[in-house]
Amino acid sequence: MRLPGFVGGRPTGRALAAVQFVISASALLLVVTTAGLFVLQRVAREEALRDATELTRVVTDVAIRPHVSRALLDGDPVALAGLEAAEGAVLGDVIVRIKLWAPDGRIVWSDENRLIGTAPGASSDIVEVARTGVADAEFADPTAGEHAFEQGQGELLEVYVPVVAADGTRLVAETYQTSGRVAAATHAIWWSYLPVMLIALLALALAQLPLALWWGRRSRAEAEERVELLARAELARQDERSRIASDLHDTVVQDLAGMAFDLAATASSVHRRSTEELATTLREGAETSRSSIAQLRAMLIKLHPGDAPPIDLARELPELAADLKGRGVRVDVDIDPVSLDHELRALLFRAAQEGIRNVARHAAATRATISLTARDGVATLLIEDDGQGMSSRDLVKQRAAGHVGLTLLADRVRAQQGELTISSEPGRGTRLVVWLPLEARKAG
């Protein structure tokens, strides 16, 4: 059974499952991609900062440290001249400023002569590098007062590395590097890792394909099952309506119609009827009315039972047999004590109703048997008659005419892991047997 992709403009069935999967898969890929790009950007930036720090360390070790001595702390012109001679090896397109800080917060040397000898105070970064000997790097705030001589250089990267002279003098070298090199390094690293991330995302997307296929099949199966259940429910509803209409026609309507004919005939000849005859007709009419009311009330209770007590098969099955006896059929009833849950009792009662109704309507039987036994963990219901029987062609005609009570009943029995069989031949009666396990076990 094929399902429409959309009903009333809303996705249903397989289309709905596809939409849900696409949305969930897209959301997952978006989250993973966003997180991956964030992590990749951070890794690339940190790697670029490490490169900038390593550059400062190499430059200071090669060009600066050999000229650092205790005399530099005292402003010795020779020591300062040595650093000025090394200045050209340090500054360039990448490093645009260099400062040497004493632990007390003085700038003992810088390529900017106006800074030499000033004491702006050591920042927390300088103090930490001097104490631990671990280099540090961060982006500078170009508006800070300490960067008055670096205005116009754009965003700069501050790198701090410790410098230890041969005589044990400890200083901190601070270099300012242009952010363009860091950005370029970040970009290069980012693009080197990007293909790996894209391959991982592609693998993740491909890994979801089996799940998508499974989900689509499952959703389609569930949708088809819902459609089938709705169709069966509609068939059951139509069958129940047909059964109620048939019951009313065969009982209440027939009785009331007969009473109406009797009353009409009596009314047309009332002047010729004796008082006893009139009383008899009225009593029969009253009895028919009471019987019809009782039948209608019983039917209403079945349609809306409310808090009805559990079904007692030992009582209900003989009452069903009474309807056949009222039609002149000799009925043998044999009911064993059977312990069943409510669902199985209701199913056996429904099967007995259907079987006895078919005997009353179609069998033209003179004798029938109703039995319920329990052996070897199986409950067996038997409805048998000696009527005119039927052929397989008769069953096909009944189904074609919309009589699907037995078909629906068989489905319900199979759902309880039971079995329903009908054996019949024209002129040799009909035998309906229902087998059910004593404990309800849903199939599947």
Disulfide bonds with the S-S distance in Angstrom:
none
